[in-house]
Amino acid sequence: MYKNIEKNTKLELKDLVVYQEGQVVSKTLVQNDLVSMTVFSFDKGEEISTHAAGGDAMVTVLEGKVGLPLAVRCPTWSRGKC
């Protein structure tokens, strides 16, 4: 099931959610039994709590830097760099 997006449409991921001061903003794009795809925007200093997922996770940094403490090989990521 697609959510919040049109099928067969070119998307600019960085434009799907906007920064909000002091907030974490998210938008679910796809949600079904096989895959879940959500775009997040974090204001500086914001974080999400530790959680478990039923499958693998993929992280792509579109702007700024993010710390991923559980990413052993590369705990800090920035756009295009690990």
Summary of the structure (lengths in Angstrom):
residues: 82
radius of gyration: 13.6
end to end distance: 31.5
largest distance: 35.9
contacts: 136
relative contact order: 0.17
helix: 4%
strand: 28%
